[in-house]
Amino acid sequence: MFSYQFSNLIGMVYKQGNLIFTRDGRTLLSPVGNRISMFNLEKSTTRTLPIQTRHDIKSISLSPDQNFLVATDKIGEKLFINFNTFAVLKKFNFGRMSSILKFNNTGKLFCVAIGSLIELWRTPSFKVQFSDFEKIARFTYHNNKVTCLEWSKDGTHILTGSEDMSVRVKFIGGKGKGSIHNLFGHKNIIVGAFFSPDEKWIYSVSYDGTLIYWKWYDGESVENENENQEQTKKKQKENPNLIINKFSYGRGVWKNHSRFYLKHKNSTVKSVDFQKKKQLLVVGYLDGSFSIFQLPGFTLVHTLKISDVPIDTVCFNPIGDWVALATKKKSQLLVWEWASETHILKQQGHSQEMTSVDYSPDGRMLVSGGNDNKVKVWNTENGFCFITFKEHKAPVTDVKFSPSGNAVFSSSLDGTIRAFDLIRYRNFRIFTTPKPAQFSCIAIDPSGELICAGTVDDYQIPVWSIQTGKLLDVLWGHEGAISSLSFAPFSYPLLISGSWDKTARIWDIFKNKDVGETLEQGTGLVLCAKFRPDGKEFAVSTSKGQIYIWDAGFGQIKNIIEGKKDLLGGRKLGDLRAWRNRESNLYFESIEYSADGKYLICSGNCNFICIYHVEKTLLVKKFKISSNVDIDGVIHLITNRRNIKEGVDLNQIALDNVDKDGIVGIGRKRTGHWKKDQLPGVNSGFLQTEKRLHIFAKSIKFSPDGRSFSCASTEGLLMYSLDKELVFDPMNLGLEMTSENALRELINKEYLKSLIMAIIIGEKKLLTKIFFKIPFSDIPITARNFPRKYLERLISFIAETLDDNVNLEYLLLWIDSLFTAHSIYLKKISVKFLYLFRAIQKQLNQYYSDLSSLCDKNSYRMDYILVLGNQMQETERIKKKRIMFQEEDIQSDEELELKDNNLLSSSKSKKIKKNNKQKIIEKKKIDDNSDNELLFYQEK
């Protein structure tokens, strides 16, 4: 219960500073306030490093070998971090505010831009050294702040751009040591300057969108192309102010070769980056669009508008296929694959403060609402937002999941309560009242049939039916704004409400009247009221920093927790007293019971999250939300030498810099840089005052399995989880408790003994090896004889192993054997093991959903294969029939031919017979004639 540790920060993906990719180009690092978030673009996961700086991070830099990560805050303090272990190696300050830090290609040296100065340092190594940091050189050749810095391949040149509108190349090694090339030609501040891959060209870009190509000419080309020295001297005599932008070391010079303009629809340039391998230049503009150009031909490759606010930073990955873009005003982060024109990553946090948060029943999702009128749903496993609802027209005050987890309900000051479907991602129902009212909170009964809301202006509690959307009833009786609603966690709809009239009421929804007497809460306004998980007790927090514990059955106060002293710590910018004597009220704005009901976790308008033991009314754990002193309520001491000078707080005034003539510079900071003129009371426009956020934690929730909790704070959605590593147990550790003995027992097939020894030793690798070596046939007897003393650790190990393991059948057999053998014991202490049961249930639900979707896909594929097989059989049958018909047709054709032949032969024979008959007749006639002639001659 008390080993919760910070695990992740979601709800904010970018605040200010630059973005960088790792060496493989698949992980993106983004500064989020005073923390750093890592986005694994290949696995689609996010993680926030467990480190904090004292101020907002302004720039980050990663060494080429990925051993060191350097985070620089806005006052110049740096954290050198071991990127492999995420351990802070050293905190270092270079004396003045530094803006840029770049490593050379070998990672052995780095350059730091400190205002107009540039310092060269040696990178610390993992070997033992006399001094961790060694300053090698210091250069002062710019007249104003350095805005960009880059190393050459061999590490002998440094290319810098400045606010003095010049680009300079510094040679720091070899024969021309100390020589400088000054490149003048821009008319505005330099945004970026880059070497070409062959380092014979320099590309420089200024804020006005001017892109200049600088070409290197060696000595021979200079003699052939440049003017004679005499003509140059004559020009200088005629015009003494003439600047010749050709400074050579050795026999060479940089010359202005060509000029292009990057303006996009009259929008100026905000950020640039250059990819050397593919020679691509990406340009971010103030209107929220970006363009990609192919150099040196200056060919436009791609243009896209992603927002209506300036793109503050752009960055190519080392491969050059992805480009990362970020905006500060909307906290938007985008990774774009320009070749295929697709999103690799598209995330946007809340642009304003978060107001509420809630877990889904299975713990896999988080919903958050904010003052930016948006409702966002987050995945707790990878930390990404996968849906945003923008239907509300005013700040969202409360969000809740339905008991089934398929819908999200939100209340807003626009007078509506909206229901969002998480399957089709749409707003399917709107709840309103006949008389428009602003809603401050909502509550859903355990059956998921009723929804109640608290109003701010008419002090009533409307009740709707979720299925029909009709207004069923209105509960009234409070005399102040409703601040909190909570249903009892059982089927009977018993509702508790808290109000600013300093009372809490318990309502019976079906009887339409309050049960028992009104519960008075002293002199403080009621801010939050929550039922215990068993419904027999509820807690009420007030504006005086007190928490009243009530018995729900008798309506009597059991305990009172005094939490105001636990909230003390930190002061606001305008406070003139120490934090121990603060006059402003400190209170708990959100409270939540643990799964077993023994502890109460609380958060409010301070920098701490407190966990109390309810029965003993003792503070058992205290978490610090942030160490960022740029937020009001974090800094402790009023006599801090960094903020107080001669009795005056330098953060409250901007008139602290005096010119040489003794005139006070209006709006000038102590750093020497100008800032906007300010006028007290002006919140927008040219004279607007600088706004500072105040630390708070408005909403806090436990996950259903009790393994983590989330807090909606000023910096985003903070997630704390229990340490997953095994606990080392030295109490039963003897000389025989070694890894070798445990493995020896495993070889001897003493599975129970080796498993217990591995649990006592507490090495996860050893326990994993022994656990999965136990045969299937010995699991039931091992689980039956396993001692109850170590049962919690074993079940915890199984729950963690379920998260990412392919041996599902093996683990299910262990779960079934343990729960069957120790069912009576687990039922008696079910509250203690409740978080483990929910964790196992969560993982099994995940497996079930994955397997069910896979089985559904396989069933669809099998149906498709069967239908396809039937179609193929049908086509084969049809083909066979066609072949048969064709054969029959061939046979019939042959028969017809035979018949035709027979007919022909018969007709021919007939003709022949006929001809023969005619011949015979003719012959007979001839014979007869001849006979007649003979007779005639004879007669004669």
PyMOL commands that set and color helices and strands:
alter all, ss='L'
color gray80, all
select helices_A, chain A and resi 219-225+229-238+564-567+579-581+739-747+751-761+764-771+776-784+788-804+808-821+823-828+834-939
alter helices_A, ss='H'
color red, helices_A
select strands_A, chain A and resi 4-10+20-21+27-32+35-40+45-48+57-62+68-73+77-82+87-93+100-103+109-114+117-122+134-139+146-151+157-162+166-171+180-184+190-195+201-206+210-218+252-261+269-275+280-285+289-294+299-305+313-316+322-327+332-337+342-348+354-359+365-370+375-379+385-389+396-401+407-412+417-421+426-431+439-444+450-455+460-465+471-476+482-487+494-499+503-508+513-514+519-520+526-531+537-542+546-551+556-562+588-593+599-604+608-613+618-624+644-645+648-649+697-702+708-713+716-722
alter strands_A, ss='S'
color yellow, strands_A
deselect
rebuild
show_as cartoon
